[in-house]
């Protein structure tokens, strides 16, 4: 496996004028890196260091068999306030980030898609809406039969998060919709067949698994040839002054917000710590390539507060 590196940099500024469309309104500083034919010197020599976070729970070192339970407790505690806290912590920007993620996916009618760690349905609903949008259907001349064949699997290890998603689906009138399938499952041991999915997304979830490399291997296994992998995750800021402000906000403000709004300071303390233990963007891209994916690239949003990694199974 070879990797290439080519830097493409772009700066997106917000237009605050009325009528600006959803995508154009994103205040994003975007940097992409593409990987293909250049061998990275640290690739094989530091695999162990890339995976050293596997036994961490935030800044604590824990036994591997304990991490899943500890993370499960976090999401059981925050399930009912999860989406509200995402709005508060990001100032609503998480909605734009998820729109960006789904835009890169380019959903289509009749697709089989897997959204992992997506229990509350936030990404799945966006994919469903994109497939069913009137404008998209008109452009592609989609028939009703193709729409009915669409399957969006929402997989989450935590039943409480899935219950929130099912409730939200019912509120949207989608409680009995056969295109949305809710599955309790582990990202490291998926129950889906090999080569069965057209797309795979995971948003704000992969840093919580015990073994990231196992989750990536499972993503690769279930995707069809030509299938798209997309990961949206909180990441590492590399702009000096902004990094200091972001660290202050993360460690001083977010846990207090968690205590005030969700009544749970500890879970949000874990959140900010887990972000710092997650591999930097370039290293995570290398891990994706190591799993067998091609055309690996990432885009930093808001200076690296979050990053979208994408790749294809060829």
C-alpha positions as CSV (number, residue, x, y, z in Angstrom):
1,X,0.0,0.0,0.0
2,X,1.4,3.4,-1.0
3,X,0.3,6.8,0.1
4,X,0.6,10.0,-1.7
5,X,0.4,13.5,-0.2
6,X,-0.9,16.5,-2.0
7,X,-2.0,19.6,-0.2
8,X,-5.1,21.5,-1.3
9,X,-6.0,24.4,0.8
10,X,-9.1,26.5,0.7
11,X,-10.6,29.2,2.9
12,X,-14.4,29.4,3.2
13,X,-15.9,32.6,4.7
14,X,-19.4,33.1,5.9
15,X,-21.7,35.2,4.0
16,X,-24.3,36.6,6.4
17,X,-26.5,38.1,3.8
18,X,-30.1,36.8,3.4
19,X,-30.5,34.0,0.9
20,X,-27.1,32.5,1.4
21,X,-27.6,28.7,1.0
22,X,-26.9,26.2,3.7
23,X,-23.5,25.1,2.5
24,X,-22.2,28.6,1.7
25,X,-23.1,29.7,5.3
26,X,-20.4,27.6,6.8
27,X,-17.6,29.5,8.6
28,X,-15.0,26.9,7.8
29,X,-11.3,27.0,7.3
30,X,-10.9,23.8,5.2
31,X,-7.6,22.0,4.5
32,X,-7.6,18.7,2.7
33,X,-4.8,16.2,2.4
34,X,-4.9,13.4,-0.2
35,X,-3.0,10.2,0.1
36,X,-2.0,7.9,-2.7
37,X,1.6,7.1,-4.0
38,X,4.1,8.4,-1.4
39,X,5.2,6.1,1.4
40,X,5.0,7.8,4.8
41,X,8.1,7.1,6.8
42,X,6.3,6.5,10.1
43,X,3.7,4.1,8.7
44,X,5.0,0.7,9.7
45,X,7.4,1.8,12.4
46,X,4.8,3.4,14.6
47,X,1.7,1.3,14.3
48,X,1.9,0.6,18.1
49,X,2.0,4.2,18.9
50,X,-0.9,5.0,16.6
51,X,-3.0,2.4,18.6
52,X,-1.7,3.4,22.1
53,X,-5.0,5.2,22.8
54,X,-6.8,1.9,22.7
55,X,-6.7,1.4,26.5
56,X,-7.5,4.9,27.4
57,X,-10.7,6.3,28.9
58,X,-10.1,10.0,28.5
59,X,-6.8,10.7,30.3
60,X,-7.2,7.5,32.4
61,X,-5.5,4.2,31.6
62,X,-8.0,1.4,31.9
63,X,-8.1,-2.3,31.0
64,X,-9.4,-2.9,27.5
65,X,-12.4,-4.9,28.8
66,X,-13.4,-2.0,31.0
67,X,-13.4,0.7,28.4
68,X,-16.5,-0.4,26.5
69,X,-18.5,-0.5,29.8
70,X,-17.2,3.0,30.8
71,X,-18.1,4.5,27.4
72,X,-21.5,2.8,27.5
73,X,-22.2,4.4,30.9
74,X,-21.3,7.8,29.4
75,X,-23.8,7.5,26.6
76,X,-26.5,6.0,28.8
77,X,-26.1,9.1,31.0
78,X,-26.2,11.6,28.1
79,X,-28.6,10.0,25.7
80,X,-31.6,12.2,26.4
81,X,-29.6,15.4,26.2
82,X,-27.1,14.4,23.5
83,X,-28.4,16.4,20.6
84,X,-29.2,19.5,22.7
85,X,-25.6,19.4,24.1
86,X,-24.2,19.1,20.6
87,X,-26.2,22.3,19.7
88,X,-25.0,24.2,22.8
89,X,-21.3,23.1,22.6
90,X,-20.9,23.8,18.9
91,X,-23.2,26.8,18.6
92,X,-25.3,24.7,16.2
93,X,-22.3,24.2,13.9
94,X,-22.6,20.4,14.2
95,X,-25.6,20.6,11.9
96,X,-23.5,22.2,9.2
97,X,-20.7,19.6,9.7
98,X,-23.2,16.8,9.3
99,X,-24.6,18.4,6.2
100,X,-21.1,18.5,4.8
101,X,-20.6,14.9,5.7
102,X,-23.8,13.8,3.9
103,X,-22.9,16.1,0.9
104,X,-19.6,14.2,0.5
105,X,-21.5,10.9,0.6
106,X,-23.8,11.8,-2.3
107,X,-26.7,9.5,-1.2
108,X,-28.8,7.9,-4.0
109,X,-32.1,6.0,-4.1
110,X,-31.8,2.3,-3.7
111,X,-28.5,2.5,-1.7
112,X,-27.7,0.3,1.2
113,X,-26.0,2.5,3.8
114,X,-24.6,1.9,7.3
115,X,-24.4,4.7,9.9
116,X,-22.4,3.5,12.9
117,X,-22.6,5.1,16.3
118,X,-25.6,7.0,15.0
119,X,-28.2,6.1,17.6
120,X,-30.1,9.4,17.7
121,X,-30.5,9.3,13.9
122,X,-29.1,12.8,13.3
123,X,-27.0,11.6,10.3
124,X,-29.4,8.9,9.1
125,X,-32.3,11.4,8.9
126,X,-30.2,13.7,6.7
127,X,-29.3,10.8,4.4
128,X,-33.0,9.8,4.2
129,X,-34.0,13.4,3.4
130,X,-31.3,13.7,0.7
131,X,-32.4,10.5,-1.0
132,X,-36.1,11.6,-0.8
133,X,-35.7,15.2,-1.7
134,X,-38.0,16.3,-4.5
135,X,-35.3,18.2,-6.3
136,X,-32.9,15.3,-6.3
137,X,-35.6,12.9,-7.4
138,X,-36.5,15.1,-10.3
139,X,-32.9,15.5,-11.4
140,X,-32.3,11.8,-11.3
141,X,-35.7,10.7,-12.4
142,X,-36.0,8.4,-9.4
143,X,-39.0,6.0,-9.3
144,X,-40.8,5.0,-6.2
145,X,-39.6,1.4,-6.4
146,X,-36.0,2.6,-6.1
147,X,-36.9,4.7,-3.1
148,X,-38.5,1.7,-1.4
149,X,-35.3,-0.3,-1.9
150,X,-33.3,2.2,0.0
151,X,-32.0,0.9,3.3
152,X,-30.3,3.1,5.9
153,X,-29.1,1.0,8.9
154,X,-28.6,3.0,12.1
155,X,-26.2,0.9,14.2
156,X,-25.3,1.8,17.8
157,X,-24.0,-0.2,20.7
158,X,-26.1,1.7,23.2
159,X,-29.8,0.9,23.3
160,X,-30.6,4.2,25.0
161,X,-29.2,6.2,22.1
162,X,-31.2,4.0,19.7
163,X,-34.4,4.6,21.7
164,X,-33.9,8.3,21.3
165,X,-33.5,7.9,17.6
166,X,-36.6,5.7,17.3
167,X,-38.6,8.3,19.2
168,X,-37.3,11.1,16.9
169,X,-38.2,9.0,13.9
170,X,-41.8,8.6,15.2
171,X,-42.0,12.3,15.8
172,X,-41.1,12.8,12.1
173,X,-43.7,10.3,11.0
174,X,-41.0,7.8,10.1
175,X,-41.6,5.3,12.9
176,X,-42.8,2.6,10.5
177,X,-40.7,3.6,7.5
178,X,-38.9,0.5,6.2
179,X,-36.0,2.5,4.8
180,X,-34.7,3.2,8.3
181,X,-33.5,0.1,10.2
182,X,-32.4,0.4,13.8
183,X,-29.7,-2.1,14.9
184,X,-28.0,-2.6,18.3
185,X,-24.4,-3.6,17.4
186,X,-20.7,-3.1,18.0
187,X,-18.6,-1.1,15.5
188,X,-15.7,-3.6,16.1
189,X,-17.9,-6.7,15.3
190,X,-20.6,-5.7,12.8
191,X,-23.4,-8.2,12.1
192,X,-23.6,-7.3,8.4
193,X,-22.5,-9.4,5.5
194,X,-19.2,-8.8,3.6
195,X,-19.5,-6.4,0.6
196,X,-23.1,-5.5,1.5
197,X,-23.0,-1.7,1.9
198,X,-22.7,1.2,-0.6
199,X,-21.7,3.7,2.1
200,X,-20.5,3.8,5.7
201,X,-20.6,6.9,8.0
202,X,-19.6,7.4,11.6
203,X,-19.9,10.8,13.3
204,X,-18.4,11.6,16.6
205,X,-18.1,7.9,17.4
206,X,-14.9,6.3,16.3
207,X,-12.8,7.8,19.1
208,X,-15.0,6.0,21.6
209,X,-14.3,2.5,20.4
210,X,-11.7,0.3,22.2
211,X,-9.8,-0.6,19.0
212,X,-10.0,1.9,16.2
213,X,-8.2,-0.4,13.8
214,X,-10.9,-3.1,14.3
215,X,-13.7,-0.7,13.6
216,X,-11.9,0.4,10.4
217,X,-11.4,-3.2,9.4
218,X,-15.1,-3.9,9.9
219,X,-16.0,-0.8,7.8
220,X,-13.8,-2.1,5.0
221,X,-15.3,-5.6,5.2
222,X,-19.0,-4.6,4.9
223,X,-18.5,-2.0,2.1
224,X,-18.9,-3.0,-1.5
225,X,-16.2,-2.3,-4.0
226,X,-16.5,1.3,-4.8
227,X,-18.2,1.9,-1.4
228,X,-17.5,5.2,0.4
229,X,-16.2,5.5,4.0
230,X,-16.8,8.8,5.8
231,X,-15.8,9.8,9.3
232,X,-16.7,13.0,11.1
233,X,-14.8,13.5,14.3
234,X,-13.6,16.1,16.7
235,X,-9.9,16.5,16.0
236,X,-6.8,18.5,16.6
237,X,-6.4,22.3,16.2
238,X,-3.0,23.4,14.9
239,X,-3.4,27.2,14.8
240,X,-1.5,28.5,17.8
241,X,-3.6,31.3,19.2
242,X,-6.9,29.5,18.3
243,X,-5.6,26.3,19.9
244,X,-5.1,28.1,23.2
245,X,-8.7,29.5,23.1
246,X,-10.1,26.2,22.1
247,X,-8.3,24.4,24.9
248,X,-9.6,26.9,27.4
249,X,-13.2,26.4,26.1
250,X,-12.8,22.6,26.0
251,X,-11.6,22.2,29.6
252,X,-13.2,25.1,31.4
253,X,-16.5,25.6,29.6
254,X,-17.7,22.3,28.2
255,X,-17.7,20.3,31.4
256,X,-19.6,23.1,33.1
257,X,-22.2,23.1,30.3
258,X,-22.5,19.4,30.8
259,X,-23.2,19.9,34.5
260,X,-25.6,22.7,33.9
261,X,-27.6,21.3,31.0
262,X,-27.2,17.5,31.3
263,X,-26.5,17.3,35.0
264,X,-23.3,15.3,34.1
265,X,-19.9,17.0,34.3
266,X,-17.9,13.8,34.3
267,X,-19.2,12.6,30.9
268,X,-18.3,15.8,29.2
269,X,-14.9,15.9,30.9
270,X,-14.3,12.5,29.3
271,X,-15.4,13.9,25.9
272,X,-12.8,16.7,25.9
273,X,-10.1,14.3,27.1
274,X,-11.0,11.6,24.6
275,X,-10.5,14.2,21.8
276,X,-7.0,14.9,22.9
277,X,-6.2,11.2,23.0
278,X,-7.5,10.6,19.5
279,X,-4.8,10.3,16.7
280,X,-4.1,13.5,14.8
281,X,-5.5,13.9,11.4
282,X,-2.5,12.6,9.4
283,X,-2.1,9.5,11.6
284,X,-5.7,8.7,11.5
285,X,-5.6,8.9,7.7
286,X,-2.7,6.4,7.8
287,X,-4.8,4.1,9.9
288,X,-7.5,4.2,7.3
289,X,-5.1,3.4,4.5
290,X,-3.7,0.6,6.6
291,X,-7.2,-0.9,6.8
292,X,-7.1,-1.3,3.0
293,X,-8.8,1.9,1.8
294,X,-7.7,4.0,-1.2
295,X,-8.0,7.7,-2.0
296,X,-7.8,8.6,1.6
297,X,-8.2,12.3,2.3
298,X,-9.4,14.6,5.1
299,X,-10.8,18.1,5.4
300,X,-10.3,20.2,8.5
301,X,-13.3,22.3,9.5
302,X,-13.0,25.4,11.8
303,X,-9.3,25.1,11.9
304,X,-9.3,21.4,12.9
305,X,-11.9,21.5,15.6
306,X,-13.5,18.7,13.5
307,X,-12.2,16.8,10.5
308,X,-14.0,14.7,7.9
309,X,-11.9,11.8,6.7
310,X,-13.1,10.0,3.5
311,X,-11.9,7.0,1.6
312,X,-13.0,4.4,-1.0
313,X,-12.9,0.6,-1.0
314,X,-11.6,-0.3,-4.5
